[in-house]
Amino acid sequence: MVKIGVQLLPEHTSFAEYRRAWLRLDALGVDSLWTWDHFFALSFRRFGRVRRLLGPPTGPSFEGWTLLAAHGAQTRSAQVGCLVLSIGYRNPALLSRMATTLDHATGGRLVLGVGAGWHRRDYEEYGYPFGTAGERLRALERGLETIKERWRTDLPKPLRGGVPIMVGGDGERVTLRIAALHADAWNGFGPPEAWARRNRALDAWCAKVGRDPTAIERTAYIGRRDLGRLDQYVAAGATHLIYGLGAPYQSDPIDRLLAWRARRTEA
């Protein structure tokens, strides 16, 4: 059965509104709930709609990991995580301990989503070196190695011995190689045909590094314009669809996703 997840964007909202939406979606029966790892809003409202930007709009935005700590343990059934944490914002050894603690708090429902990071403003305004894409990717690989090593040695251990790792990103030459080596799940973006190409590239990397490709869950990040193409993602190999939902967190697209899944299950 295809999993349905939701990333609740923690911008242009209040803490109380975010919490209500989080708990409501968990009650609806989604399989996973995610926040993000940005320090500033990435969108702004215009004429009642939210338009995505890559610039520096202003507006309220909450920090993702503390939101996850506040809400993850209150979730009844959904897996929880950040989609995805930037490896450059936290010491990887410390992050391993944070993940272990939250894994225990959530009863083993945490997924540790990690990526190389990309939003320059987050880095520069908070005093982190942005560096080059290559440097950030090397930091991601080293960081994942450190995290897994700490889980092998520190006590207490995560409830399952380790926490499932999701690698987010679409780079076919480096990011997907890292995913093939370290990920239990991969999250990619883009329309079905682009997602399918990257999914095949991940399979190719699995063959090169000697990893069973079926050991890596394939997740696709989608938006409203993708609701008419859900079957195409599944045909391309996606087993988990994650919808990005912004404030005011109207649940109609999630209702559509759950109804689509129910029809597939009954067919």
Secondary structure, DSSP 4 states (H G I P E B T S, - for coil): --EEEEEE--BSS-HHHHHHHHHHHHHHT-SEEEE---SS--EEEETTEEEE-SS---S-B--HHHHHHHHHTT-SS-EEEETTEEGGGS-HHHHHHHHHHHHHHTTS-EEEEEE----HHHHHHTT-----HHHHHHHHHHHHHHHHHHHHHSSSPPTTSS--EEEE---TTTHHHHHHHH-SEEEE-S-HHHHHHHHHHHHHHHHHHT--GGGSEEEEEE-GGGGGGHHHHHHHT--EEEEEE-TT---HHHHHHHHHHHHHHH-
